[in-house]
Amino acid sequence: MVTNKSYDEIQTIVIENIKKYRKAKYISQEKLGELSNLHRTYIGAVERKEKNITLKALTQIANALNIKLVDFLK
């Protein structure tokens, strides 16, 4: 069972990994938005925890960064 606390922990892990992989590839939020076909403001809002990321958006980001989806959960 996923509790609110564990959901928050999972969200934090995913967001930190998005930032980590994006920065490791020297990609700006704007460029990641272009590569993933998402708006740059959405990328920023997700990274600031202002918006919850959808599975579809996470898949688009994973594809844009050439990262396996599961790697965002590690």
N, C-alpha and C positions, 0 to 999 in steps of 0.2 A: 504494500500500500504506500502511496506517495502522499506525504503530509505537506502542509504549506511550507514547513521548514525545509524539508528535503527538496521540494520544488525550487525554493529560493537558492538552495545550495547547487542544484543542477543548473539553474539559470546562470548563476555566477560562474560556474566552471565553463559553460558553453561560451559566455560572453568573453571571459578572459582568454579562452582559446581562439576565438575569432580575432581578438586584438593581437594576440601573440603571433598567429600565422600571418595576419595582414602585415604587421610590422616587420616580421622576418623576411617577407618578400618585398619590403620597401614600397608598399602600396598604400596610397591615401584612402580615406573613406570615400572620397569622390570617385577615385579610380575603381575601387571595389564595387561601388554602386554601378558604374558603367559595365564592368565585367560580369556582374551578377544580374544585370537588368533590374536593379532595384534603385530607388532614389537615394541620393547621398544623405539626405536628411533622415531617411529611415535607418540607414546604417549607423549614423551618429546616435539616433534615439535608442536603438537597440544596445549599442555599446555603453550608453549612459543609463541603461535599465529604465528608460522612459516608455519603451514599447516592448511587449513580449514578442519574441521572434516566432514565426510560424515554421512548421516543418518544411513547407515549400520554400520559404526564404532561406532557411538554413541549408537546404539542398542546393539552392542556387549559389549561395556563398561558398559552399564546399566545392562545387564544380568550378567556380571562378578562381579559387585558390589552389585547385588541383589537390584537395585534401579529402580523405575518406570521411564520410559523415560521422562514423563512429569515433574518429579521432577528436572530435569536438567534446566528447564526453570523458575523455581521459584526463 
